[in-house]
Amino acid sequence: MDKYDVIVVGGGPSGATAANDLALHGKKVLLLDKDGRIKPCGGAIPPRLVRDFEIPDELLRARIRSARMISPKGKSVDMPIENGYVGMVDREVFDEWLRNRAQKSGATRLKGEFVEIARGDNQELRVIYRDNASGDLKTVESELLIGADGARSKVLRQGLPKVKPAPCVFAYHEIIESPEMEDNALYEPTRCDVYYQGKLSPDFYAWVFPHGKTASVGVGSAKKGFSLRGAVEELRKDANMQSQTMIRHEGAPIPMKPIKKWDNGKDIILAGDAAGVVAPASGEGIYYAMACGRMVADAALQTLKTGDASNLAAARKTFIKEHGKVFWVLGLLQYFWYGGDFRREQFVKICEDKDVQRLTWESYMNKELVKREPMAHLRVFVKDLGHLLGFAKV
């Protein structure tokens, strides 16, 4: 039986980052990933991610210079990005590059599906998986297990059965060929379009995100019975993209809140979507997944070094300390402004404000709330309150 210091289940951005960091520290790591899985995702990454995780320029399919917010009544508000950009990646290419980097750093990579957690006679941690190539069940042993296997994590269900999974939005998108600008006046290859319209999503939003030669056209919603595919079909018509060739499509649940506990206090810890680290309101997950993966790797290293499993809890504490306020603010934003088309109309109106635009982009690009300019925050608060209470004109 092969034995490892750490087994990572799931090769998305979080799992691949954790595996890479652990391998770089000389640990014997197994990265177990089910082949052929691509998460539905707009593919937006901030400059901080590019810096912190040393992402090469060739992975950026586009550099976004503005966002267009589109209200239920069709009002458009452009939000230009000053002194920065939003990078766009194709998850099929981006995730594979991260997995390959982990392998080059020394991690063992296997293509297989996690089946269950098992224990040896002395409670040794074992993982049973189904090999993709042979279809056979195989068993490996490890000191620690990192579950980075998505919002419907099997590692969570088996390893932390008393912990409640995060509430989810269900997302669906289609990767299509980008239209030529002369053929579609609505499309701009350096702009993300975000639709806040109840007909496209009753409780979230729809999007058109450029990826260079392709584009992601998608929608999210937590409402049961709502047709995501039907909404994307309508979105493509509204965006004059109904004739563009679809290259592939994906759907999956997207968690909207960090779960209460990430580890079992012994030898299992969660990362990425399994831990619920997707930002409310925006649905942004790539940066937070990779930051979470790094924090989990750090906690695993300390646990292996000291033999004290209480170190595993440091990952969640660090994440909440660094990003908890942002998640709280975005959660309030989603709660107040996504509750019906009347409020969405007001929300898009607020996006015209220059203070809102500047603070939004600075916070996004640097992944922290902007603490300077207290008067700008006060002005935004007063304006938000006026719109929320109906004093401001829409």
Secondary structure by P-SEA (a helix, b strand, c coil): cccccbbbccccaaaaaaaaaaaaaccbbbbbbbccccccccccccaaaaaaaccccccccccccbbbbbcccbbbbbbbbcccbbbbbcaaaaaaaaaaaaaaabbbbbbbbbccccccccccbbbbbbbccccbbbbbbccbbbccccccccccccccccccccbbbbbbbbbcccccccccccccccbbbbbbccccccccccbbbbcccbbbbccccccccccaaaaaaaaaaaaccccccccccbbbbbbccccccccccccccccccccccccccccccaaaaaaaaaaaaaaaaaaaacccccccaaaaaaaaaacaaaaaaaaaaaacccccaaaaaaaaaaaccaaaaaaaaaaaaaccccccaaaaaaaaaaaaaaaaaccccc
